[in-house]
């Protein structure tokens, strides 16, 4: 009798053990997804990319829902696709071909597949970074009119990011767990493995050893009963082991178990982060909702390129699908990309991110003071110093000095400067001692300036680098003054002044030269690169009028941004990297320069071209580069690009709104240039050192009033808490809208604008025979102004907008028209 009960007890235990063991691998009860006012909803376009990125991982894929998954620094899988087979429906269905809608929210992206008989939703999000190996997660929810079998196929990769060595394709092992199971992906190394699970799924193709060698995708096969499964999420759980301890099967299994148990919590933590993202960061409220949202998305896009590297945080340059390589766009750390971007980060007040990014670069500063250019996520796994990339570029060093000053100005954090003064001095020493031809300007002899190739050979000294040298010298002078080093400050200021004079002597002309050769001859190619001279607001070129006019014209200005080389140059190539393509980076440089020189209409047009790119490709992000001939990103363009998003923010905050922060004196200097059709605007959460304030802009009685909500923050020139700025009697606006994909440049261009006490003169160009009605605002005029070259539709009330009607002469291509308004 005893033996009978013993065996019965064993049978009971045997029955229950599998259920207990598999209890962690189960679907989730469906829960509501967070609704964000920033959500972008569009019809899915199969060939357009998407990115879901976080500190520890990223999905990069196409809007048909196929993707590759990275848990940094490992590419875990690629070519993820779905096939469906319905009961009593005798054909297989490619689910990815049914991709109907994409929704991009700050915290997650959803791709909806729509078929007459079923709907599948693929929800992807980046999880918080923890010691549990989290990084990214996908949830699948299925509704169907009949039972349906879904087969999820993917290529197992388990490869470290470039340039780390990798192994053969991983060997999959199916680990059975109750009625389901999961894959362990073994590599040829004991320090690298991965695991992937999906609740209730069965394995698909698992070729036996006896078969001839051939690639087979791995598969999860999931049977869905719509009566029971429609209200469930089936998570795709992924774990990576990147050392001998975490790569063991028990450790990977434990990671999957934790992820399964914490899936809803991880989703909630991600959404909570984004729900409060703008609690302390700058936002705008203006009559143009798309402008407001573009600024917010630019901040989010920058933040999503923060990547954890050990105990550090750095900014990577951007993400894009890696294809058959192990390079996900520019998904590693870049010096100059980071340093240009920090101007935007400081502008929206995330000083903690700026400190992390600067310290990441300082930690890798070369012994002689040079600042790094590139650092891979797997640099420690190779002899990175033997590669030519880490210190390849010359511009990171001057940009470091400039960015350090900008951080101190906006944050007031002199302690940070004091803590890292040795690094600042080393960078300055490098800066001022690398002039190979003795003209007093830092040159390309120790690294590339901007271009990495050039038709006539690599330049000896570019105006781009010369302009940065001038600004870096001024930045160091002002930093040295803060640190109470008057002699060093004076010497650096004298150097800055000498460089400015030398640039005028060596480069000046109707179009400032691109570069200077070692023999003193010039390359006078017409380029956008001199625009960087206005970047930090302390420097300017002395004879720029002809150059700005050409930049604003269709020679440089497409309807989606600025070419880096004019299309009249003999080597112009609109699909090249450096000789005629459009970079939002250059568009941002030029827009800020235009605002700082009073060319506000062209500046606005270029700023809004960058802003409108938020919705053009990788939704919520701005791409790296586009064709100079047709409105289309280049096929190799990194679509979620760090400094491209930054070039929405910096020209907007420092150009259109004209903010300059002086944290030492808790003061903001405001020189705004609101569009003519805005009668108000509000900036919230402006950081001035440790103070925050809102700024409210209102048009009142022919003036623009600016008020700060925080009485501790002063506005330069204010009286009784109000800054009152006189407005010109006549203001004109220009439209903004990107063309359709594939379009050529055909929109209105503002070549020049001149205003004095009694007149406004606009030099315009547009397609022959075209007509435009431009917004017109009259401020305090009691009589109708006189107009030549256009006509006015007078506003019915003084506060309403009128219209300036401009008709361009007939003819092929662009035709010019001068409009003069006098009063």
C-alpha positions in Angstrom: 0.0 0.0 0.0 2.8 2.4 0.9 4.5 1.8 -2.4 1.3 2.5 -4.3 0.9 5.9 -2.6 4.6 6.6 -3.1 4.3 6.2 -6.8 1.0 8.1 -6.9 2.7 11.0 -5.1 5.6 10.9 -7.6 3.1 11.0 -10.4 1.4 14.0 -9.0 4.7 15.8 -8.5 5.7 14.9 -12.0 2.4 16.3 -13.3 2.8 19.6 -11.5 6.5 20.2 -11.9 6.3 21.2 -15.6 3.5 23.6 -14.9 5.4 25.2 -12.0 8.6 25.3 -14.0 6.9 27.0 -16.9 5.0 29.4 -14.8 7.3 32.3 -15.7 6.9 31.7 -19.4 3.3 32.7 -20.0 1.4 35.4 -21.9 0.5 38.7 -20.2 -3.0 39.9 -19.6 -3.6 42.7 -22.1 -3.2 46.1 -20.5 -3.8 49.6 -22.0 -1.0 51.3 -23.8 0.0 54.8 -22.8 -1.7 57.5 -24.8 0.7 60.4 -25.6 -0.3 63.7 -27.1 2.9 63.5 -29.2 1.9 60.2 -30.8 2.5 60.2 -34.6 0.1 58.1 -36.6 0.7 57.4 -40.3 -0.1 54.7 -42.8 2.8 52.3 -42.8 5.2 52.6 -45.7 7.1 49.4 -46.0 10.5 50.8 -47.0 10.6 53.6 -44.5 12.6 53.0 -41.3 11.7 53.2 -37.7 13.9 53.2 -34.5 13.1 52.3 -30.9 16.1 53.2 -28.9 17.2 53.3 -25.3 20.3 53.2 -23.0 20.8 49.5 -23.4 19.3 48.4 -26.7 17.5 49.3 -29.9 15.1 48.0 -32.5 15.9 49.2 -36.0 13.7 48.2 -38.8 11.2 49.0 -41.5 7.6 50.1 -41.3 6.5 46.7 -42.6 7.4 45.5 -39.1 10.6 43.6 -39.9 13.4 44.5 -37.6 16.8 43.7 -36.1 17.2 43.7 -32.3 20.3 44.9 -30.4 21.1 44.5 -26.7 24.2 46.6 -26.6 26.7 45.8 -27.8 25.3 42.7 -29.3 23.2 42.2 -32.4 20.9 39.5 -31.2 18.7 38.8 -34.3 17.6 40.2 -37.6 15.1 39.8 -40.4 12.2 39.3 -38.0 9.1 38.5 -40.0 5.7 36.9 -39.5 3.6 34.5 -41.5 0.0 33.5 -40.7 -2.0 30.3 -41.5 -5.7 30.5 -40.6 -8.0 27.6 -40.0 -9.9 26.6 -43.2 -8.1 29.3 -45.2 -5.8 27.3 -47.5 -3.1 29.9 -48.2 -0.2 31.2 -46.1 -0.4 35.0 -45.5 2.7 37.2 -45.3 1.7 39.3 -42.3 4.4 42.0 -42.9 2.7 42.7 -46.3 -0.4 43.6 -44.3 1.3 46.4 -42.3 -1.3 49.2 -42.3 -0.4 51.7 -39.6 2.5 52.8 -37.5 2.1 54.7 -34.3 5.2 56.3 -32.8 5.0 57.5 -29.2 7.9 58.6 -27.0 7.7 55.3 -25.0 6.7 52.8 -27.6 6.1 52.1 -31.3 3.1 50.1 -32.5 2.8 48.6 -36.0 -0.6 47.3 -36.8 -1.1 44.6 -39.4 -4.6 44.5 -40.9 -6.1 41.7 -42.8 -9.8 41.0 -43.5 -9.7 38.1 -41.0 -7.2 39.3 -38.4 -5.4 42.2 -36.8 -1.9 41.8 -35.3 -0.3 44.5 -33.2 3.5 44.6 -32.7 4.4 46.9 -29.8 8.1 47.7 -29.3 9.7 49.6 -26.5 13.1 50.1 -24.9 13.2 49.0 -21.3 15.1 50.7 -18.5 18.7 49.7 -18.0 19.1 47.4 -15.0 21.5 44.8 -13.9 19.0 42.2 -15.1 20.2 42.5 -18.7 17.2 44.4 -19.9 17.3 46.5 -23.0 14.3 46.1 -25.4 11.1 44.1 -25.5 8.3 43.4 -28.1 4.7 42.5 -27.3 2.3 40.9 -29.8 -1.5 41.0 -29.6 -3.7 39.1 -32.0 -7.4 39.3 -32.9 -8.8 36.9 -35.4 -12.1 35.6 -36.7 -10.8 32.0 -36.7 -8.0 30.1 -35.0 -4.7 31.2 -36.5 -1.2 29.9 -36.5 1.5 32.6 -36.5 5.1 31.8 -37.4 7.7 34.3 -36.3 10.9 33.8 -38.3 14.3 35.5 -37.7 18.0 35.2 -38.3 19.9 34.5 -35.1 23.0 36.7 -35.1 24.6 37.0 -31.6 27.3 39.3 -33.0 29.1 42.1 -31.2 29.1 45.5 -32.7 31.9 46.5 -35.1 34.9 46.1 -34.8 34.9 43.3 -32.2 35.7 39.9 -33.6 32.8 37.5 -34.0 32.1 33.9 -34.6 30.2 31.6 -36.9 26.4 31.7 -36.8 25.1 30.6 -33.4 24.0 27.1 -32.7 20.4 27.0 -31.4 19.2 24.7 -28.7 15.5 24.4 -27.9 15.0 24.1 -24.2 11.6 22.5 -23.5 9.7 24.1 -20.6 6.4 22.4 -20.1 4.3 22.6 -23.3 6.5 25.4 -24.6 10.1 26.3 -24.4 12.8 28.8 -25.5 16.0 29.0 -27.5 19.5 29.2 -26.2 21.9 30.6 -28.9 25.4 29.2 -28.3 28.4 30.7 -30.0 31.9 29.3 -30.4 33.0 31.4 -27.4 32.1 30.7 -23.7 31.7 34.5 -23.1 28.9 35.2 -25.6 25.5 33.6 -25.8 21.8 34.6 -26.0 18.4 33.4 -25.2 15.0 34.2 -26.8 11.6 33.1 -25.6 7.9 33.6 -26.5 5.2 32.1 -24.3 3.1 29.2 -25.6 5.3 29.0 -28.7 6.7 25.9 -30.3 10.0 25.7 -32.2 9.8 25.8 -36.0 12.6 24.5 -38.2 15.4 22.8 -36.3 17.5 21.1 -38.9 18.9 17.8 -37.6 22.7 17.3 -37.7 22.4 14.8 -40.6 21.1 17.5 -43.0 23.4 19.2 -45.5 24.6 22.6 -44.3 22.1 25.3 -45.1 20.8 28.4 -43.4 17.4 28.0 -41.8 15.7 30.8 -39.9 14.7 30.2 -36.3 11.0 30.2 -35.7 8.5 30.5 -33.0 5.2 28.9 -33.9 2.2 30.2 -32.0 -1.3 28.8 -32.1 -3.9 31.5 -31.3 -7.4 30.7 -30.2 -9.3 33.9 -30.6 -11.8 32.9 -27.9 -9.1 32.9 -25.2 -6.1 34.7 -26.6 -7.4 38.1 -28.0 -6.9 39.8 -24.6 -3.3 38.6 -24.1 0.1 40.0 -25.0 2.7 37.5 -26.2 6.1 39.0 -25.3 9.3 38.4 -27.2 11.8 38.0 -24.4 15.5 38.5 -25.2 18.6 38.1 -23.1 22.3 38.3 -23.9 25.3 37.0 -21.9 28.4 39.0 -22.7 30.9 37.3 -20.3 31.6 33.8 -19.1 29.2 34.1 -16.2 26.2 35.7 -17.9 26.6 33.5 -21.0 25.9 30.3 -19.2 22.5 28.8 -19.8 21.2 29.1 -16.2 22.1 32.7 -16.1 20.3 33.4 -19.4 17.3 31.4 -18.3 17.2 33.5 -15.1 17.3 36.7 -17.2 14.3 35.5 -19.3 12.4 34.6 -16.1 13.0 38.1 -14.7 12.0 39.7 -17.9 8.8 37.6 -18.1 7.8 38.5 -14.5 8.6 42.2 -14.9 7.4 42.8 -18.4 4.4 45.0 -17.5 6.5 46.8 -14.8 9.3 47.5 -17.3 6.7 48.9 -19.8 5.2 51.1 -17.1 8.6 52.4 -16.0 9.4 53.3 -19.6 6.2 55.2 -20.1 6.5 56.9 -16.7 9.9 58.2 -17.7 8.4 59.8 -20.8 5.3 61.0 -19.0 7.5 63.2 -16.9 10.2 63.9 -19.5 9.1 67.5 -20.0 8.5 68.4 -16.4 11.8 70.2 -16.2 12.9 70.5 -19.9 12.2 73.4 -22.2 9.0 73.3 -24.2 7.3 75.8 -26.5 3.7 76.8 -26.9 3.1 78.8 -30.1 0.4 79.2 -32.7 2.2 76.6 -34.8 1.6 73.2 -33.1 3.9 71.3 -35.5 6.7 73.6 -34.4 6.0 72.9 -30.7 5.9 69.2 -31.3 9.1 69.2 -33.5 11.0 70.8 -30.6 9.7 68.2 -28.2 10.6 65.3 -30.5 14.1 66.7 -31.1 14.7 66.6 -27.3 13.3 63.0 -27.1 15.4 61.9 -30.1 18.6 63.2 -28.5 17.8 61.6 -25.2 17.1 58.3 -26.9 20.7 58.3 -28.2 22.1 58.2 -24.6 23.9 54.8 -24.4 25.3 53.2 -21.2 28.9 52.0 -21.6 29.9 50.2 -18.4 29.3 52.8 -15.7 29.4 55.7 -18.1 26.8 57.4 -20.3 27.7 58.8 -23.7 25.9 60.0 -26.8 26.0 57.9 -30.0 25.7 59.5 -33.3 22.6 57.7 -34.6 20.9 54.4 -35.5 19.9 52.7 -38.8 19.6 49.1 -39.8 22.9 47.4 -40.1 21.8 45.0 -42.9 24.4 42.2 -43.1 27.0 44.2 -41.2 27.4 44.8 -37.5 27.3 48.6 -37.8 23.8 49.9 -36.8 24.2 53.3 -38.5 26.6 55.3 -36.4 25.6 53.6 -33.2 28.9 54.4 -31.4 30.3 57.4 -29.6 31.4 60.5 -31.5 33.2 63.6 -30.2 32.1 66.3 -32.6 28.6 65.0 -32.9 28.2 65.1 -29.2 29.7 68.6 -28.9 27.5 70.2 -31.5 24.5 68.5 -29.8 25.4 69.8 -26.3 24.4 73.3 -27.4 20.9 72.0 -27.8 21.0 70.0 -24.6 22.1 73.0 -22.7 19.3 75.0 -24.4 16.6 72.6 -23.1 18.2 72.4 -19.7 19.5 68.8 -19.3 22.7 69.7 -17.6 23.2 66.3 -16.1 23.4 64.8 -19.6 25.9 67.4 -20.7 28.1 66.6 -17.7 27.9 62.9 -18.5 28.7 63.5 -22.2 31.7 65.8 -21.5 33.1 63.4 -18.9 32.9 60.6 -21.4 35.0 62.6 -23.8 37.4 63.8 -21.0 38.0 60.2 -19.9 39.3 59.5 -23.5 41.3 62.7 -24.0 44.7 61.8 -25.4 47.7 62.6 -23.3 48.6 65.5 -25.5 45.2 67.1 -25.1 43.4 66.0 -28.2 39.7 65.1 -27.9 38.4 61.9 -29.4 36.5 61.6 -32.6 35.1 58.0 -32.5 34.8 55.3 -29.8 33.1 52.1 -30.6 30.8 50.3 -28.1 33.3 47.4 -28.4 36.5 49.4 -28.4 37.8 47.6 -25.3 37.5 44.3 -27.0 40.1 45.2 -29.6 43.3 47.2 -29.8 41.3 50.4 -30.6 44.3 52.6 -30.6 45.6 50.7 -33.7 42.5 51.7 -35.7 42.6 55.1 -37.4 39.4 56.4 -36.0 39.7 57.5 -32.3 41.5 60.8 -33.0 41.0 61.1 -36.7 39.3 64.5 -36.7 40.7 67.8 -35.8 37.5 69.6 -34.8 36.6 67.8 -31.6 39.3 69.7 -29.7 38.1 73.3 -30.5 34.5 72.2 -30.1 35.3 70.8 -26.6 36.6 74.2 -25.5 33.5 75.9 -27.0 31.0 73.4 -25.5 32.7 73.7 -22.1 32.1 77.4 -22.1 28.5 77.1 -23.2 27.9 74.6 -20.4 29.4 77.0 -17.8 27.4 80.0 -19.2 24.1 78.2 -19.1 24.5 76.1 -16.0 26.7 78.3 -13.9 28.6 75.2 -12.8 32.0 76.6 -12.2 32.8 73.7 -9.9 32.6 71.4 -13.0 35.0 73.6 -14.9 37.4 73.7 -11.9 37.2 69.9 -11.6 38.2 69.5 -15.2 40.4 72.6 -15.7 43.4 70.4 -16.4 41.6 68.8 -19.4 40.6 72.2 -20.6 44.2 73.5 -20.4 45.5 70.4 -22.2 43.0 70.8 -25.0 44.0 74.5 -25.3 47.7 73.5 -25.4 46.9 71.1 -28.3 44.8 73.7 -30.0 47.4 76.5 -30.0 50.4 74.3 -30.9 49.1 72.6 -34.1 49.8 75.2 -36.8 52.1 73.6 -39.3 52.6 76.6 -41.7 53.0 79.4 -39.2 50.0 81.5 -40.0 48.7 81.3 -36.5 45.7 79.0 -37.3 45.1 75.5 -36.2 45.0 73.3 -39.3 44.4 69.9 -40.8 47.9 68.6 -40.4 46.9 66.5 -37.4 43.5 65.3 -38.6 40.6 66.0 -40.9 38.7 69.3 -40.5 35.3 68.7 -42.0 35.7 66.9 -45.3 37.1 63.3 -45.3 37.6 63.5 -49.1 37.8 66.3 -51.6 38.1 66.3 -55.4 41.4 68.3 -55.5 42.9 66.4 -52.6 42.7 66.8 -48.8 42.8 70.4 -47.8 45.6 71.8 -45.7 43.5 74.3 -43.7 39.7 74.7 -44.1 37.8 77.9 -43.2 35.6 75.6 -41.2 38.4 74.7 -38.9 39.8 78.2 -38.9 36.5 79.6 -37.7 36.3 77.0 -34.9 39.8 77.9 -33.9 38.8 81.5 -33.6 35.8 80.7 -31.5 37.7 78.1 -29.3 40.4 80.8 -28.6 37.7 83.2 -27.4 36.0 80.5 -25.4 39.3 79.6 -23.6 40.0 83.3 -22.9 36.6 83.7 -21.2 37.0 80.4 -19.3 40.5 81.4 -18.1 39.0 84.7 -16.9 36.5 82.8 -14.8 39.3 80.7 -13.4 41.3 83.9 -12.5 44.1 83.3 -15.0 44.4 86.8 -16.5 47.6 86.2 -18.5 46.2 83.1 -20.2 43.0 84.9 -20.8 44.7 87.8 -22.5 46.9 85.7 -24.6 43.9 83.6 -25.8 41.9 86.7 -26.6 44.8 88.2 -28.6 45.0 84.9 -30.5 41.3 85.0 -31.3 41.6 88.5 -32.6 44.6 87.6 -34.7 42.9 84.6 -36.2 39.9 86.8 -37.1 42.2 89.2 -38.9 44.1 86.4 -40.7 40.8 84.8 -41.9 39.8 88.0 -43.5 43.2 88.4 -45.1 43.5 84.9 -46.3 39.9 83.8 -47.1 37.8 86.9 -47.8 36.0 87.4 -51.1 32.5 87.7 -52.5 32.3 84.0 -51.4 34.8 83.1 -48.6 37.2 80.4 -49.8 36.7 76.8 -48.8 40.3 76.1 -47.9 43.9 77.3 -48.1 46.7 75.2 -49.4 50.1 74.9 -47.9 51.6 77.1 -50.6 49.2 79.9 -49.8 46.9 79.3 -52.8 43.1 79.1 -52.2 40.4 76.6 -53.1 37.6 79.1 -53.8 34.8 76.4 -54.2 31.5 77.8 -53.0 30.5 75.9 -49.9 28.3 76.3 -46.8 31.1 75.7 -44.4 31.8 79.4 -43.5 28.4 79.4 -41.8 29.9 77.9 -38.8 31.6 81.2 -38.0 28.4 82.4 -36.4 27.9 79.3 -34.3 28.8 80.5 -30.7 27.6 84.0 -31.2 31.0 85.7 -30.5 32.4 85.7 -34.0 31.3 86.7 -37.5 32.9 87.2 -40.9 33.1 90.8 -42.0 32.0 90.7 -45.6 29.3 88.0 -45.9 26.4 89.6 -47.8 27.1 88.0 -51.2 27.6 84.7 -49.5 24.4 84.8 -47.6 22.5 85.7 -50.7 23.8 82.7 -52.6 23.1 80.4 -49.6 19.5 81.6 -49.6 19.1 81.1 -53.4 18.2 77.9 -55.2 22.0 77.4 -55.9 22.3 76.2 -52.3 18.8 76.1 -50.8 16.7 73.2 -51.7 13.1 72.9 -50.4 14.4 70.5 -47.7 17.6 72.1 -46.6 21.0 73.4 -47.7 23.5 71.8 -50.0 27.0 71.9 -48.7 28.4 72.8 -52.2 26.6 75.0 -54.7 25.2 73.3 -57.7 27.2 75.5 -60.0 30.5 73.9 -58.9 32.0 71.6 -61.6 32.3 68.7 -59.1 28.8 69.2 -57.6 27.3 65.8 -57.0 23.9 65.7 -55.3 24.3 62.2 -54.0 27.8 62.5 -52.7 28.8 62.6 -49.1 30.6 66.0 -49.2 30.0 67.6 -52.6 26.4 68.6 -52.9 24.1 66.6 -50.6 21.9 68.2 -48.0 22.7 67.7 -44.3 20.3 69.1 -41.7 23.5 69.9 -39.8 24.5 72.5 -42.4 20.9 73.7 -42.6 21.1 74.3 -38.8 24.4 76.2 -39.0 23.0 78.4 -41.8 19.7 79.1 -40.1 21.4 80.2 -36.9 23.8 82.4 -38.8 20.9 83.9 -40.7 19.1 84.8 -37.5 22.2 86.3 -36.0 22.7 88.5 -39.1 19.1 89.7 -39.4 18.2 87.5 -42.3 15.2 86.1 -40.4 13.0 85.1 -43.2 15.5 82.8 -44.8 16.5 81.6 -41.3 13.0 80.7 -40.5 12.5 78.8 -43.8 15.7 76.8 -43.1 14.8 76.1 -39.5 11.4 74.8 -40.4 12.8 72.6 -43.1 14.7 70.8 -40.4 11.7 70.8 -38.1 9.4 69.4 -40.7 11.8 66.5 -41.4 10.5 65.2 -38.0 7.6 63.5 -39.9 9.4 62.7 -43.2 11.2 59.4 -42.6 12.1 57.8 -39.2 9.1 59.3 -37.4 10.0 61.6 -34.6 13.7 61.8 -35.6 15.6 63.8 -38.3 17.7 62.0 -40.8 21.5 62.4 -41.5 21.6 63.5 -45.2 19.4 63.8 -48.3 19.9 64.2 -52.0 20.8 67.6 -53.2 18.6 67.1 -56.3 15.4 65.4 -55.2 13.6 65.3 -51.9 14.7 61.9 -50.8 17.1 60.8 -48.1 20.2 58.9 -49.3 19.9 55.1 -48.9 22.8 55.1 -46.5 21.5 58.0 -44.4 21.5 57.2 -40.6 17.8 58.0 -40.0 17.8 58.7 -36.3 20.7 61.1 -36.2 21.9 62.9 -33.1 23.0 66.3 -34.4 20.3 66.5 -37.0 17.7 66.6 -34.2 19.9 69.1 -32.4 19.7 71.4 -35.4 16.0 71.8 -34.9 16.5 73.0 -31.3 19.6 75.3 -31.4 18.4 77.6 -34.3 14.9 77.7 -32.7 15.9 78.6 -29.2 19.0 80.7 -29.9 17.9 82.1 -33.3 14.1 82.4 -33.5 13.7 83.1 -29.8 17.2 84.6 -29.5 18.0 83.4 -26.0 21.4 83.8 -24.5 21.8 82.6 -21.0 24.1 84.2 -18.4 23.8 81.9 -15.4 26.5 83.8 -13.4 24.2 86.8 -13.3 20.9 84.8 -13.6 20.1 86.8 -16.7 18.7 86.1 -20.1 19.3 88.3 -23.1 16.4 88.0 -25.5 16.5 89.0 -29.2 13.5 87.3 -30.6 12.4 87.1 -34.2 8.9 85.7 -34.0 7.2 84.9 -37.4 4.8 87.6 -38.5 1.8 85.3 -38.1 2.5 84.6 -34.4 0.9 87.0 -32.0 2.2 85.2 -28.9 4.5 82.4 -27.7 5.5 80.8 -24.4 8.7 79.0 -23.5 8.5 76.9 -20.4 11.2 75.6 -18.1 14.1 77.6 -19.3 17.1 76.7 -17.2 19.3 79.6 -16.0 21.8 77.9 -13.7 19.8 76.4 -10.9 16.8 78.6 -11.6 13.9 77.8 -14.0 11.5 80.3 -15.6 8.9 80.6 -18.3 9.0 83.4 -20.8 5.8 84.8 -22.3 6.0 86.7 -25.5 3.0 88.9 -26.6 2.5 91.5 -29.3 1.1 94.6 -27.6 0.6 98.0 -29.2 3.3 97.7 -31.8 5.8 96.2 -29.5 6.7 92.7 -28.3 6.6 92.3 -24.6 8.6 89.5 -22.8 7.9 88.5 -19.2 9.7 86.0 -17.0 7.6 84.0 -14.5 10.5 83.7 -12.0 11.4 87.1 -10.4 14.9 85.8 -9.6 15.6 85.6 -13.4 16.3 88.9 -15.0 15.8 89.9 -18.7 18.5 92.1 -20.0 17.0 95.6 -20.6 13.8 94.9 -18.7 11.9 97.6 -16.8 9.6 96.8 -13.9 9.8 93.1 -14.8 8.8 93.6 -18.5 11.1 93.7 -21.5 9.5 95.8 -24.2 10.9 95.5 -27.7 9.9 97.8 -30.5 8.6 96.0 -33.6 9.2 97.2 -37.1 6.2 98.9 -38.7 5.9 96.1 -41.3 6.6 92.4 -40.9 6.3 89.8 -43.6 6.1 86.0 -43.2 7.0 83.0 -45.4 5.3 79.6 -45.6 6.9 76.3 -44.7 6.1 72.8 -45.9 8.2 70.0 -47.3 7.5 68.9 -50.9 6.3 65.5 -51.9 9.0 62.8 -52.1 11.0 63.0 -55.3 10.2 66.6 -55.9 12.8 69.1 -57.1 13.4 72.5 -55.7 10.6 74.9 -56.7 9.6 76.9 -53.6 10.0 80.6 -52.8 13.4 81.8 -51.6 14.2 85.0 -49.7 17.6 86.1 -51.1 17.9 89.2 -48.9 15.9 91.5 -46.6 16.8 95.1 -45.6 14.9 97.2 -43.2 15.4 100.8 -42.1 13.3 103.4 -40.4 10.9 103.8 -43.3 11.2 100.9 -45.7 11.4 97.1 -46.0 13.1 95.7 -49.1 12.8 92.0 -50.0 14.7 90.3 -52.8 12.8 87.1 -53.7 13.0 84.3 -56.2 10.5 81.7 -57.2 9.4 79.8 -60.2 8.5 81.9 -63.2 4.8 82.9 -63.3 4.1 81.7 -59.8 2.3 83.8 -57.2 2.5 83.8 -53.4 0.3 85.4 -50.7 2.6 86.1 -47.8 1.4 87.0 -44.2 1.7 90.7 -43.6 1.6 92.4 -40.2 1.4 96.2 -39.8 2.5 97.5 -36.5 1.1 100.9 -35.5 0.9 102.3 -39.1 -2.0 104.8 -39.5 -1.9 104.9 -43.3 -1.6 102.3 -46.0 2.1 101.7 -46.9 3.3 102.2 -50.5 4.3 98.9 -52.2 6.4 98.3 -55.3 6.7 94.8 -56.9 3.7 93.4 -55.0 0.2 94.4 -53.8 -1.3 94.4 -50.3 -4.6 93.1 -49.1 -5.0 95.4 -46.1 -6.1 93.8 -42.8 -9.6 94.7 -41.6 -8.4 95.5 -38.1 -5.0 96.7 -36.9 -4.3 93.5 -35.0 -5.3 91.2 -38.0 -3.0 89.9 -40.6 -3.0 91.2 -44.1 -1.5 89.6 -47.2 1.4 90.6 -49.5 0.6 89.3 -53.0 3.7 88.7 -55.1 3.6 87.6 -58.7 6.9 86.5 -60.3 7.8 87.3 -63.9 7.1 84.6 -66.5 10.0 82.4 -67.6 11.7 79.1 -67.2 13.0 78.2 -63.8 13.6 80.6 -61.0 12.8 84.3 -61.6 13.6 87.2 -59.2 11.4 89.9 -57.9 12.2 92.8 -55.6 9.5 94.1 -53.3 9.8 97.4 -51.5 7.4 98.6 -48.9 7.7 102.2 -47.7 5.8 104.2 -45.1 
